[in-house]
């Protein structure tokens, strides 16, 4: 059941698009500068750039007044202790620049992620791909959409059996930087179990989840660590498009349920009617 009516959700989508594009412009200003990107490192040794911080400032400033009283939790903000955070019923969860390594390597595969969490569930999400000028968004009860090359389309996950009947392989998308050996092992297992070929593509950021949402891929296995802000926005889009994001025991991912903000290993599945559990 949706937490917003159609008029409210359209108003939110419009506001979020403007905020996401502003953040994307700030990122591209750094990305397209002739000088090399200055890289610092956080306490966990993950990289951070001026683009991450600029996008963070824009998103927080834009989101804070959008739903008064709803807090904003960003990858680049202080994380309140769980005694405080556990009291939040609704909050914005954002990754201002998802795929900082892709940004540093200038391969274009990075995104701006905005999610609204309600009672632990991602009920609305927007993912913007600044270099490609692609926008994905969706909300519980209101469907998922892709704006690409000026064309707006409703998107949905694809049915695996229909694809197989057309002679197409099961299509898997995977991280460019993490868990390659585990993913290859899973691909081999899936191919043997289904007696069908498995195709794969590698890329960075939450774009992988969006490709499951729009039917370009059937499965994204993430068998390496991520944080909640990496997945929330795209999970909302996947779910509104008919798919699911589940842990390796096939329980749906939920947010703000514990003191740390790490996700378990997970699968993003497009066709929830396909017997993935039998094969994975």
N, C-alpha and C positions, 0 to 999 in steps of 0.2 A: 504494500500500500504506500502511495506517495505521501511525503510530508508536505508537499506543495501542490497548489492547483496549477492549471495550465498557464494562467496569466502570470502568476508568481514565478514560475520556472522560466518562462520566456524572458521576463525582466532580469532574472538572475543570470541567465546565459548571456544576455547582451552586456550586462555590467562586467561579467567575468571575462568575456572576450576582449573588451577594451583594456582591462587590467593586464591580462596575459600578453596582449600585443605590446603594451607599453614596456613590460618586463622584457619581452623578446627584443624590442628595439634597443634597450640598454645593454643586453647581452651582445647583440650584433655590433654595437658601437665598439666594444672591446675586441670582438672576434675578427672584425674586418680592419682593425687598425694595422698599419704597416709594421709596427714593432712587435716583437714576440710577447706572448702573454706572460706576465709576472705571476709566478705560482708560489703560494705559501702552503703550509701544512698545518692541519688541526692536531689536536692532542692525540687522535687515533691514527695520525699520519696520512689521513685522506687529504687530497689536494683541495685548495680553495683559491679562487681568483677574485679580482675586483668585480668581474661580471656576476659571480654568485651573490656578492654583497649588494650590488646595485639592484639586481632583480629582487632580492629579499626586501629591500627598503620600499620598492614600488609596490610589491604585493601586499605587504603588511599595511602600508598607508591606504591602499585601495580597498582591502578586505575589511579592515576594522570597522568602518562606518556602515558597511553593506548590510550586516545583520547585527544591530546594536546588542552588545553584551556577549556576543559569541567570540571566544578567544581564538587567537591564531597561533598555531605551533608550526614553526619552520625548521628546516634542517640547520639554518644559520642562526637560530635564536637560542636563548637559554631554555633548557628543558625543565619545567617545574617538577618538583618531587611528586611521587605518585600520590601522596596524601592529598595534594592539591589537585593534580591532574585527574585523579580517579573520580573526582566529583563532577567533572565536566560531562554533561549530557549531550552537548552539541559543540563542535569546534571545527575550525578550518585547519586542515593539515596540508602543508605545502612543501614542495621541493623547488626552490627558485631556479635551479639549474641542475636538472637530473642528467648525469652523463658528463661530469666535469672532465674526465679523462678524454672523452670524445671531443669535447670543446678544446682542450689543450692540443690534441692531435689534429684539430681542424678537419674532422671528417663529416661534420654536419649532423651527427646522430645524437643530438641532445635536445632536451625538452624542458618546458615549464609545466609543472604539475600543480594543480589546485584541486583539493577534495574537500567536501563537507562531510563530516562524520556525525552520525546521529545514533546515539545509544550503541556505539561500537561498530556500526555498519557504515560503509561509504555509500551515501545516498545520492551524491552528485559529484561528477568529476569533469575536469577539463584538462586536456593535454595539448600544448601548443609546440609545434616544431618550427622554430624561428627561421632556420636556413631554408627550409622547403616551403614555408608559409602554409603549413598544413595545420588544421585545427580539428581535434576530436573532442566530442563532449557527449554526455549522457546523464540521465538521472532515473532513479527508481520510479517506474510507472510512466515514464515519458519517452522511452526509447533512446537510442544512441545515433549520433550523426557525425559526418565527416565533411569538412569544408576544404576542398582541394582544387586549385586552379580555378577558383571562382565558382565552383559547382558544389552545391549542398546536396548531400545524399543521406538517406536513412541507411544505417548499416546494421548487419546482423551476422552472427556466426554461421559457418557453413556446416551442412550435414556430411559427416564422413562417408557414410555408405553411398550417398549420391555421388560424391567425388570419386570414390573407388569404382563405382559402376561405369563412370566415364573414362576409366583408365588412368585417373590422376593418382599420384602418390599421396600418402599421408604427409602433411607438410609441418615441419617442426621449425620453430625459430628459437635461437639460443643466444646467450651472451657472447660478446666478442672477447671478453676479458676473464671470465670466471667459469670454472667447473667444466672445462672442455672434455676431460677424460670421462667424467661421470655422464655427461650428455651423450658421448659416443657409445658408451656401454648401454645406455637406455635405448638409443636408436637401434642398435644391433638386436637388443632383446625384443623391441617392438616389431621390427621387421620379421624376425623369426616367428614370433607369436601370431602375427596376422598374415604371414606369408605374402606380404605386400611390400613394395619399396617405400622407403622413408626419405623424403627430401629435406634438406635443412638450409637455413640461412642464418648468418650471424650478424648481430648488430648491437648497438648500445642503447641504454636508457629505456624508459617506459614505452617507447615506440613498439617494442616487441609485443606488449600486451594489446596495443591498439591494432596490430596486424591480426591478432586472433579475433578481436572484436569485429573487424570488417570482413572476416572470412578469407583473408590472404594466407593465414596459417591456421592449423588445427590445434597445435599444442605448443606451449612454452614451458619447459621444465626449468625451474630455478633451483639448482642443487648446490647453492652457495649462499652466503649470508647477504641479506638486504635489510633495510630499515623500513618502518611503516610508511614514511613519506615517499619512498621509492615506488610504492605499489597502489596506494589508496585511490588516487585520481583515476588511474587506468582501470582499476578493479571495478569502480562504479560504471565505467563505460562498457567493460566486458559484460558485467551482469545485466545491464540494461539492453545489451545486444543479444542476450540469450545464453551467455556462457557462464563460467564460474571460475573462481580462484580458490584453490583448496590446498591444504597441507598434504603431506605424503600419506596421511591416514584418511584423506578425502573429507576433512572437516573444513568448512568455509572459513577463510581468514577473517578475523575480527580485530578491532583496533582499540588501543587504550585499555587493555585488559590486565596489564601487569606493569611492573616497575620499569622494565627496560622497553625499548622501542624496536627491538629486533624481530623480524619475521622468522617463522620456521622455514625450512625448505618447502617449496610449493610447486604446484602445477597450475598453469592457466589452460583451461580446456574450453574449446569452442562448442562442441557438440556434447551437451550433457546427457544425451540419450545413448551415446556410444559407450561400450563397456570398457572404458579406460582402466578401471580398477582391476579388471581381469588381466590386463596386459602389463600394467605398470607396477 
